[in-house]
Amino acid sequence: MDSFEINKIIASILLVALLIIGISKISNIIFKVNKLENSAYKVEIPDDTTNQITESKTMEVEKVVDISALMALGDMNHGEKIFKKCSACHSIEAGGGNKIGPALYNVVGRKIAAVTDYKYSKALVDYKKNWSFEELNGFLIKPQKWIKGTKMAYAGLRKEKDRASVILYLNKYSDSPIPLP
């Protein structure tokens, strides 16, 4: 390739660049857009107090759950399938020992952090409640959010049917299952 061919290539690249710039300038002249003096739509940003009120109302809504309607969604066979995820860390059988997590036999109705030969996180020890249907439901949604500081590193169960089914399954594995609400 001689120098004349190289000059033609460079010239064509420069010509394309100039055409793009020229077309851009000409289109700006032809299609002039005037900016608005005022915004057509104003976005009002709430102050922090309004935001805090909204967050507290959201938390109240999350806590108020019709547990009897939720438990009606549950299915024992589905709970057994879903519990297979839990069985990697928890045992459910009577006399089953602790694994990574505590044994869950008799868990429904039991005091939180009550298994004596398991070392719970400080957050669970300080929680001072019982594993009711409501507490289990809230905890299974997202353990880290329900009891901040828990060691349980599980994302949670989003679907209501999954949570209700697991709670039914846990309730089955008890010396005296609690009657459903």
Secondary structure, 3 states (H helix, E strand, C coil): CCHHHHHHHHHHHHHHHHHHHHHHHHHHHHCCCCCCCCCCCCCCCCCHHHHHHHHHHHHHHHHCCCHHHHHHCCCHHHHHHHHHHHCCCCCCCCCCCCCCCCCCCCCCCCECCCCCCCCCCHHHHHHCCECCHHHHHHHHHCHHHHCCCCCCCCCCCCCHHHHHHHHHHHHHCCCCCCCCC
